[in-house]
Amino acid sequence: MNAQKQTPAALGFRMPPEWHRHAATWLTWPKDPLTWPERVPQVEETYLEIMAALAPHEIVNLLVDDEATEAAVRARCRFDGSANVRFHRIPTVDSWIRDYGPNFLINERGELAYNDWIFNAWGDKYEELKRDDAIPQRLESLLNVPRFEPGIVLEGGSIEVNGAGVVLTTEQCLLNPNRNPQLGRDGVEKYLRDYLGVEKVLWLGDGIIGDDTDGHIDDIARFVAPNVIVCAVEDDPADANYELLHDNYERLLRERDARDAALEIHTLPMPGIVGGLEAADRLPASYANFYIANNVVLLPVFNHVNDTRARDVLQRLMPERRVIPINAESLVWGMGTIHCLSQQQPGA
C-alpha cells in the first residue's frame, strides 16, 4: 500500500535506533565478481558466518536470485538457528541492501512501515547497479505495510538515528550535488525530519579515504545509546584519515542532543591501511561499520592489532550484547562491510 498523502512523521512513524528489538535482519546473497573480484567464495563463507551469528537471535531474511541459489545456500546453513533463515527469490544486482533496501519505521503502536528512497548507485557511479532501486517496491507485497516514497536520493548507510529525535549524517554525502542538487541543507533537513521522524540533524564533514559512497556515516560515527556516540579516530598523524576524522570528532564534542543535553563521545580506533598504499587504491575499512542485532553486535575486523581494542570499546559500551568479531578482509574489497550489507527490521 503506497502511502503518499502524508509524511511518516505526520502519521506518527519514526525510524527507531538499531538497538531497538529486531523482528528480522535482511541480507542479499553475494554473487557479483565485479564487486568482489576473485573473492566471491570467501565472501560467501563470511555471509554464512554472519548468518550463523544472527539466526539464533532473530529471523534472517535472505534475498536470492533463483531456486538453484536457494537450494545451494540452504544446504550450507548448518548452524544453530538455521530454521530462522527465510529465503526470498527476488533477483538483485548487488548485495548492499542497507543502501537500496527498505528503510524501516515504526509508530507508538509498534506498527511497521518503510521509506522507499531513490537509489542512484551512490551518485550515478555504477549505472548497472541502479536496477536495485526497485527492490523496496518488490518487497511491498511481501511486507504488506505502508510504503512511503520521499522522492529524493538517499542511502541507508548515510543516516544514523538515536531514537530520541537525532539523526547523524555527513555534508560530503547528503549535500553532494550528485544526490539532490535541487536541495540545500535546509531542504535536506526537512526531508529527514518528515521521513525519519527526527527533530535535529547533526552534520559531520567528510567520510574516510577510499569510501566510494561519498562519506557514509556508518564508517565514521555511530550511536550505541540515545546520548552515546562512538567516533572513529585515526591515531597516526601521517595517515590520510587523521585530519578529517579529528575534525568530525571535534564537531561531535561541540554538539548537543535534541533536548540540548550533552552527548557522550567515545573514540574507536581505525584498522590502518587496507588495500593499496595510494589513496586511489585504499579500501574503506572501519570498525564503525558494526551491526547491532538482538543480543549480539557483529564487528568487522581486519587482522590488525586494533581489532581487540575496537572489540573492547564496543563490549564495554554495550555490555548487554556479545560482540562477535567477523573477519571482513574479503568483504571490504566490495567497498563495504557488515553494516553496509545488512538492514534491520524492527519488531513491535
ROBA-136703 format. One record per residue (C-alpha): residue number from 1; residue in one letter; x, y, z. Coordinates in steps of 0.5 Angstrom, whole numbers, plus 500, padded with zeros to 3 digits. Example, Ala and Ser with C-alpha at 12.3 -4.5 7.8 and 13.67 -1.06 7.14 Angstrom:
resi 1&resn a&u 525&v 491&w 516
resi 2&resn s&u 527&v 498&w 514
END
This chain:
resi 1&resn m&u 500&v 500&w 500
resi 2&resn n&u 504&v 506&w 498
resi 3&resn a&u 503&v 512&w 503
resi 4&resn q&u 504&v 519&w 499
resi 5&resn k&u 499&v 524&w 502
resi 6&resn q&u 502&v 525&w 509
resi 7&resn t&u 509&v 524&w 511
resi 8&resn p&u 511&v 519&w 516
resi 9&resn a&u 512&v 524&w 522
resi 10&resn a&u 506&v 527&w 521
resi 11&resn l&u 503&v 520&w 522
resi 12&resn g&u 507&v 518&w 528
resi 13&resn f&u 512&v 514&w 525
resi 14&resn r&u 520&v 515&w 526
resi 15&resn m&u 526&v 511&w 525
resi 16&resn p&u 528&v 507&w 531
resi 17&resn p&u 535&v 506&w 533
resi 18&resn e&u 539&v 500&w 531
resi 19&resn w&u 539&v 497&w 538
resi 20&resn h&u 531&v 497&w 538
resi 21&resn r&u 529&v 490&w 538
resi 22&resn h&u 529&v 487&w 532
resi 23&resn a&u 524&v 483&w 528
resi 24&resn a&u 529&v 481&w 523
resi 25&resn t&u 535&v 482&w 519
resi 26&resn w&u 535&v 483&w 512
resi 27&resn l&u 541&v 481&w 507
resi 28&resn t&u 542&v 479&w 500
resi 29&resn w&u 547&v 473&w 498
resi 30&resn p&u 553&v 476&w 495
resi 31&resn k&u 555&v 474&w 488
resi 32&resn d&u 558&v 479&w 484
resi 33&resn p&u 565&v 478&w 482
resi 34&resn l&u 566&v 485&w 480
resi 35&resn t&u 564&v 487&w 487
resi 36&resn w&u 569&v 482&w 490
resi 37&resn p&u 574&v 481&w 485
resi 38&resn e&u 576&v 473&w 486
resi 39&resn r&u 573&v 473&w 493
resi 40&resn v&u 566&v 471&w 492
resi 41&resn p&u 568&v 464&w 495
resi 42&resn q&u 571&v 468&w 501
resi 43&resn v&u 565&v 473&w 502
resi 44&resn e&u 560&v 467&w 501
resi 45&resn e&u 564&v 464&w 507
resi 46&resn t&u 563&v 471&w 511
resi 47&resn y&u 556&v 471&w 510
resi 48&resn l&u 555&v 464&w 513
resi 49&resn e&u 559&v 467&w 519
resi 50&resn i&u 554&v 473&w 519
resi 51&resn m&u 548&v 469&w 519
resi 52&resn a&u 550&v 464&w 524
resi 53&resn a&u 552&v 469&w 529
resi 54&resn l&u 545&v 473&w 528
resi 55&resn a&u 540&v 467&w 527
resi 56&resn p&u 540&v 464&w 534
resi 57&resn h&u 537&v 471&w 536
resi 58&resn e&u 533&v 473&w 530
resi 59&resn i&u 530&v 472&w 523
resi 60&resn v&u 535&v 473&w 517
resi 61&resn n&u 531&v 475&w 511
resi 62&resn l&u 536&v 473&w 505
resi 63&resn l&u 534&v 475&w 498
resi 64&resn v&u 537&v 470&w 493
resi 65&resn d&u 536&v 470&w 485
resi 66&resn d&u 533&v 464&w 484
resi 67&resn e&u 531&v 457&w 486
resi 68&resn a&u 538&v 454&w 485
resi 69&resn t&u 542&v 459&w 489
resi 70&resn e&u 537&v 458&w 495
resi 71&resn a&u 538&v 450&w 495
resi 72&resn a&u 545&v 451&w 495
resi 73&resn v&u 545&v 456&w 500
resi 74&resn r&u 540&v 452&w 505
resi 75&resn a&u 545&v 446&w 504
resi 76&resn r&u 550&v 450&w 507
resi 77&resn c&u 546&v 453&w 513
resi 78&resn r&u 549&v 448&w 518
resi 79&resn f&u 549&v 452&w 524
resi 80&resn d&u 544&v 453&w 531
resi 81&resn g&u 538&v 457&w 529
resi 82&resn s&u 538&v 456&w 521
resi 83&resn a&u 531&v 455&w 521
resi 84&resn n&u 530&v 462&w 522
resi 85&resn v&u 533&v 464&w 516
resi 86&resn r&u 528&v 465&w 511
resi 87&resn f&u 529&v 465&w 503
resi 88&resn h&u 526&v 470&w 498
resi 89&resn r&u 527&v 469&w 491
resi 90&resn i&u 528&v 477&w 489
resi 91&resn p&u 533&v 478&w 484
resi 92&resn t&u 538&v 483&w 485
resi 93&resn v&u 544&v 486&w 482
resi 94&resn d&u 549&v 487&w 488
resi 95&resn s&u 549&v 486&w 496
resi 96&resn w&u 549&v 493&w 499
resi 97&resn i&u 542&v 492&w 502
resi 98&resn r&u 543&v 498&w 507
resi 99&resn d&u 543&v 503&w 501
resi 100&resn y&u 538&v 500&w 497
resi 101&resn g&u 533&v 497&w 501
resi 102&resn p&u 527&v 499&w 506
resi 103&resn n&u 529&v 504&w 511
resi 104&resn f&u 524&v 501&w 516
resi 105&resn l&u 520&v 506&w 521
resi 106&resn i&u 515&v 504&w 527
resi 107&resn n&u 510&v 508&w 531
resi 108&resn e&u 508&v 508&w 538
resi 109&resn r&u 503&v 502&w 537
resi 110&resn g&u 509&v 498&w 534
resi 111&resn e&u 506&v 498&w 527
resi 112&resn l&u 511&v 498&w 521
resi 113&resn a&u 512&v 502&w 515
resi 114&resn y&u 518&v 504&w 511
resi 115&resn n&u 521&v 509&w 507
resi 116&resn d&u 523&v 507&w 499
resi 117&resn w&u 528&v 513&w 498
resi 118&resn i&u 531&v 513&w 491
resi 119&resn f&u 538&v 509&w 490
resi 120&resn n&u 542&v 512&w 484
resi 121&resn a&u 548&v 508&w 486
resi 122&resn w&u 552&v 513&w 490
resi 123&resn g&u 552&v 519&w 486
resi 124&resn d&u 551&v 516&w 479
resi 125&resn k&u 558&v 512&w 480
resi 126&resn y&u 555&v 505&w 478
resi 127&resn e&u 550&v 505&w 472
resi 128&resn e&u 548&v 498&w 472
resi 129&resn l&u 547&v 498&w 480
resi 130&resn k&u 541&v 503&w 479
resi 131&resn r&u 537&v 497&w 478
resi 132&resn d&u 537&v 495&w 485
resi 133&resn d&u 533&v 501&w 487
resi 134&resn a&u 527&v 497&w 485
resi 135&resn i&u 528&v 492&w 491
resi 136&resn p&u 523&v 496&w 496
resi 137&resn q&u 517&v 496&w 492
resi 138&resn r&u 518&v 489&w 490
resi 139&resn l&u 518&v 488&w 498
resi 140&resn e&u 511&v 491&w 498
resi 141&resn s&u 507&v 485&w 497
resi 142&resn l&u 511&v 481&w 502
resi 143&resn l&u 511&v 486&w 508
resi 144&resn n&u 504&v 489&w 507
resi 145&resn v&u 506&v 495&w 511
resi 146&resn p&u 505&v 502&w 508
resi 147&resn r&u 511&v 504&w 504
resi 148&resn f&u 513&v 512&w 503
resi 149&resn e&u 516&v 515&w 497
resi 150&resn p&u 520&v 521&w 499
resi 151&resn g&u 522&v 522&w 492
resi 152&resn i&u 530&v 524&w 494
resi 153&resn v&u 536&v 520&w 493
resi 154&resn l&u 539&v 517&w 500
resi 155&resn e&u 542&v 511&w 502
resi 156&resn g&u 541&v 508&w 509
resi 157&resn g&u 549&v 508&w 510
resi 158&resn s&u 548&v 515&w 510
resi 159&resn i&u 544&v 516&w 516
resi 160&resn e&u 545&v 514&w 524
resi 161&resn v&u 539&v 516&w 529
resi 162&resn n&u 539&v 515&w 536
resi 163&resn g&u 531&v 514&w 537
resi 164&resn a&u 531&v 520&w 541
resi 165&resn g&u 530&v 526&w 536
resi 166&resn v&u 537&v 526&w 533
resi 167&resn v&u 540&v 524&w 526
resi 168&resn l&u 547&v 524&w 525
resi 169&resn t&u 550&v 525&w 518
resi 170&resn t&u 555&v 528&w 513
resi 171&resn e&u 556&v 534&w 509
resi 172&resn q&u 560&v 530&w 504
resi 173&resn c&u 554&v 525&w 502
resi 174&resn l&u 548&v 529&w 504
resi 175&resn l&u 550&v 536&w 501
resi 176&resn n&u 553&v 533&w 495
resi 177&resn p&u 551&v 535&w 488
resi 178&resn n&u 551&v 528&w 486
resi 179&resn r&u 545&v 526&w 490
resi 180&resn n&u 540&v 532&w 491
resi 181&resn p&u 543&v 538&w 487
resi 182&resn q&u 536&v 542&w 488
resi 183&resn l&u 536&v 542&w 496
resi 184&resn g&u 540&v 546&w 500
resi 185&resn r&u 542&v 544&w 507
resi 186&resn d&u 535&v 546&w 510
resi 187&resn g&u 531&v 542&w 505
resi 188&resn v&u 535&v 536&w 506
resi 189&resn e&u 534&v 537&w 514
resi 190&resn k&u 526&v 538&w 512
resi 191&resn y&u 526&v 531&w 509
resi 192&resn l&u 530&v 528&w 515
resi 193&resn r&u 525&v 531&w 520
resi 194&resn d&u 519&v 529&w 516
resi 195&resn y&u 521&v 522&w 514
resi 196&resn l&u 525&v 520&w 519
resi 197&resn g&u 521&v 523&w 525
resi 198&resn v&u 527&v 527&w 528
resi 199&resn e&u 528&v 534&w 531
resi 200&resn k&u 535&v 535&w 530
resi 201&resn v&u 541&v 534&w 525
resi 202&resn l&u 548&v 533&w 527
resi 203&resn w&u 553&v 535&w 521
resi 204&resn l&u 560&v 532&w 521
resi 205&resn g&u 564&v 533&w 515
resi 206&resn d&u 568&v 528&w 510
resi 207&resn g&u 568&v 521&w 510
resi 208&resn i&u 574&v 516&w 510
resi 209&resn i&u 579&v 515&w 505
resi 210&resn g&u 577&v 510&w 500
resi 211&resn d&u 570&v 511&w 501
resi 212&resn d&u 566&v 511&w 494
resi 213&resn t&u 559&v 513&w 498
resi 214&resn d&u 562&v 520&w 499
resi 215&resn g&u 562&v 519&w 506
resi 216&resn h&u 557&v 515&w 509
resi 217&resn i&u 556&v 516&w 517
resi 218&resn d&u 557&v 508&w 518
resi 219&resn d&u 564&v 508&w 517
resi 220&resn i&u 565&v 515&w 522
resi 221&resn a&u 561&v 515&w 528
resi 222&resn r&u 555&v 511&w 531
resi 223&resn f&u 550&v 512&w 536
resi 224&resn v&u 551&v 506&w 542
resi 225&resn a&u 545&v 509&w 546
resi 226&resn p&u 541&v 515&w 546
resi 227&resn n&u 546&v 520&w 548
resi 228&resn v&u 553&v 516&w 547
resi 229&resn i&u 557&v 516&w 540
resi 230&resn v&u 563&v 512&w 538
resi 231&resn c&u 567&v 516&w 533
resi 232&resn a&u 573&v 513&w 529
resi 233&resn v&u 579&v 517&w 530
resi 234&resn e&u 586&v 516&w 527
resi 235&resn d&u 592&v 516&w 532
resi 236&resn d&u 597&v 516&w 526
resi 237&resn p&u 598&v 524&w 524
resi 238&resn a&u 601&v 521&w 518
resi 239&resn d&u 595&v 518&w 516
resi 240&resn a&u 591&v 521&w 511
resi 241&resn n&u 585&v 520&w 515
resi 242&resn y&u 588&v 523&w 521
resi 243&resn e&u 585&v 530&w 520
resi 244&resn l&u 578&v 529&w 517
resi 245&resn l&u 577&v 524&w 523
resi 246&resn h&u 579&v 529&w 528
resi 247&resn d&u 575&v 534&w 525
resi 248&resn n&u 569&v 530&w 526
resi 249&resn y&u 571&v 528&w 533
resi 250&resn e&u 572&v 536&w 535
resi 251&resn r&u 565&v 537&w 532
resi 252&resn l&u 561&v 532&w 536
resi 253&resn l&u 565&v 535&w 542
resi 254&resn r&u 561&v 541&w 541
resi 255&resn e&u 554&v 538&w 539
resi 256&resn r&u 548&v 537&w 544
resi 257&resn d&u 542&v 532&w 543
resi 258&resn a&u 535&v 534&w 541
resi 259&resn r&u 534&v 536&w 549
resi 260&resn d&u 540&v 540&w 549
resi 261&resn a&u 544&v 536&w 553
resi 262&resn a&u 551&v 534&w 552
resi 263&resn l&u 553&v 528&w 548
resi 264&resn e&u 558&v 523&w 551
resi 265&resn i&u 563&v 521&w 546
resi 266&resn h&u 568&v 515&w 546
resi 267&resn t&u 573&v 514&w 541
resi 268&resn l&u 574&v 508&w 536
resi 269&resn p&u 581&v 506&w 533
resi 270&resn m&u 582&v 505&w 526
resi 271&resn p&u 585&v 499&w 523
resi 272&resn g&u 590&v 502&w 519
resi 273&resn i&u 591&v 502&w 511
resi 274&resn v&u 588&v 496&w 508
resi 275&resn g&u 589&v 495&w 500
resi 276&resn g&u 594&v 500&w 497
resi 277&resn l&u 598&v 505&w 500
resi 278&resn e&u 596&v 510&w 495
resi 279&resn a&u 589&v 514&w 496
resi 280&resn a&u 586&v 511&w 490
resi 281&resn d&u 587&v 504&w 492
resi 282&resn r&u 586&v 505&w 499
resi 283&resn l&u 579&v 501&w 502
resi 284&resn p&u 574&v 504&w 507
resi 285&resn a&u 576&v 499&w 513
resi 286&resn s&u 573&v 502&w 519
resi 287&resn y&u 571&v 499&w 526
resi 288&resn a&u 565&v 503&w 526
resi 289&resn n&u 561&v 499&w 521
resi 290&resn f&u 559&v 494&w 526
resi 291&resn y&u 552&v 492&w 526
resi 292&resn i&u 548&v 492&w 533
resi 293&resn a&u 543&v 486&w 533
resi 294&resn n&u 539&v 482&w 538
resi 295&resn n&u 544&v 480&w 544
resi 296&resn v&u 550&v 481&w 539
resi 297&resn v&u 554&v 486&w 536
resi 298&resn l&u 558&v 484&w 529
resi 299&resn l&u 564&v 487&w 529
resi 300&resn p&u 568&v 488&w 522
resi 301&resn v&u 576&v 486&w 524
resi 302&resn f&u 582&v 486&w 519
resi 303&resn n&u 587&v 482&w 522
resi 304&resn h&u 590&v 489&w 525
resi 305&resn v&u 593&v 490&w 532
resi 306&resn n&u 587&v 495&w 534
resi 307&resn d&u 582&v 489&w 533
resi 308&resn t&u 582&v 488&w 540
resi 309&resn r&u 582&v 495&w 542
resi 310&resn a&u 575&v 496&w 538
resi 311&resn r&u 572&v 490&w 541
resi 312&resn d&u 574&v 492&w 548
resi 313&resn v&u 571&v 499&w 547
resi 314&resn l&u 564&v 496&w 544
resi 315&resn q&u 564&v 491&w 549
resi 316&resn r&u 564&v 496&w 555
resi 317&resn l&u 559&v 501&w 552
resi 318&resn m&u 554&v 495&w 550
resi 319&resn p&u 555&v 490&w 556
resi 320&resn e&u 548&v 487&w 555
resi 321&resn r&u 550&v 484&w 548
resi 322&resn r&u 556&v 480&w 546
resi 323&resn v&u 561&v 483&w 541
resi 324&resn i&u 563&v 478&w 536
resi 325&resn p&u 569&v 479&w 531
resi 326&resn i&u 568&v 478&w 524
resi 327&resn n&u 574&v 478&w 519
resi 328&resn a&u 572&v 483&w 514
resi 329&resn e&u 578&v 483&w 510
resi 330&resn s&u 575&v 480&w 504
resi 331&resn l&u 568&v 484&w 505
resi 332&resn v&u 572&v 491&w 505
resi 333&resn w&u 574&v 489&w 497
resi 334&resn g&u 567&v 491&w 496
resi 335&resn m&u 568&v 498&w 499
resi 336&resn g&u 564&v 496&w 505
resi 337&resn t&u 563&v 491&w 511
resi 338&resn i&u 558&v 488&w 516
resi 339&resn h&u 553&v 495&w 517
resi 340&resn c&u 553&v 496&w 509
resi 341&resn l&u 550&v 489&w 507
resi 342&resn s&u 545&v 489&w 513
resi 343&resn q&u 538&v 492&w 514
resi 344&resn q&u 535&v 492&w 521
resi 345&resn q&u 527&v 491&w 521
resi 346&resn p&u 525&v 493&w 528
resi 347&resn g&u 520&v 489&w 532
resi 348&resn a&u 514&v 491&w 536
END
